C-alpha cells in the first residue's frame, strides 16, 4: 500500500467515504482470540498483536500496515480500565478521541501536554460518523456501549490521585489503555482513520486485582466485534 506521511483524517469526515479492509491491533493473545471469535472468520478483518505500550504498538502497527492489502481502517482493541461515572465494568467504550494522557512535561504549574509544548499533538480524533455509527450499533444490539475519549498511558493508573488527574486533564474520559495512541499515530501517518474499542474489565484507580473482571470483559469484546462486523 502507499503510505502518506503525516496524513490526517478529519473528525468530521464521513466514514461512508472510506472503504477497504480492517486491521485490528490488540496487545495480547487473549484479546486476539476474543476478537477472532467475534469476527467468526470474516475475511475483511485482520487481527495482529501490537504488544504492550505505545512504542511497541506504533512500531508493530506500522509494520502491519506496510504489508497490508487495501486497508481502509485501523482499530486498537482490547480490555481497559473505565473511569468512574463514565464507564462501568462490562461496558464497551468506543473512542471519540484517542489521547496520550501522559505525553508531555512536568512544570511548577502542573502537567503540560505535548500540544502546549508546541511539539505536535497528543490527541488523534476518531471520525465522528464512525464512532457514532459503531456505538449506536452496539447499543441497538443491547450492549452497554459508551462513546468518549480513551486515554493511552505509559504507566497504568494505580491510585485515586492519578485517576482524578487524568480525568481532569481530559474531560469526559471514559477508559484507559496502553496502546491506542501508538496504533492511532501509525494509522495517521499512513493517512488512514483509526478508532479504539475497549471492553472495561476494571475501574481506573487503586490497583485491586480481586475486583478485575477480565473474563467478562473478553466476552464483551467478542460480542462487540460480532456486531461491529455488520457496520464497519
Secondary structure, DSSP 8 states (H G I E B T S, - for coil): ----TT----TTS-GGG--SEEEEEESSHHHHHHHHHHHTT-TTEEEEE--SSHHHHHHHHHHHHHH-SSEEEEEEEEEEEE-TTT--TT-EEEEEEEEETT-EEEETTEEEEHHHHTS--SEEE--HHHHHHHHHHHHHTT--EEEEEEEE-SS---SHHHHHHHHHHSTT--EEESSHHHHHHHHHHTT-EEEEEEEEEEESSS--GGG--HHHHHHHHHHHHHHHTTT-
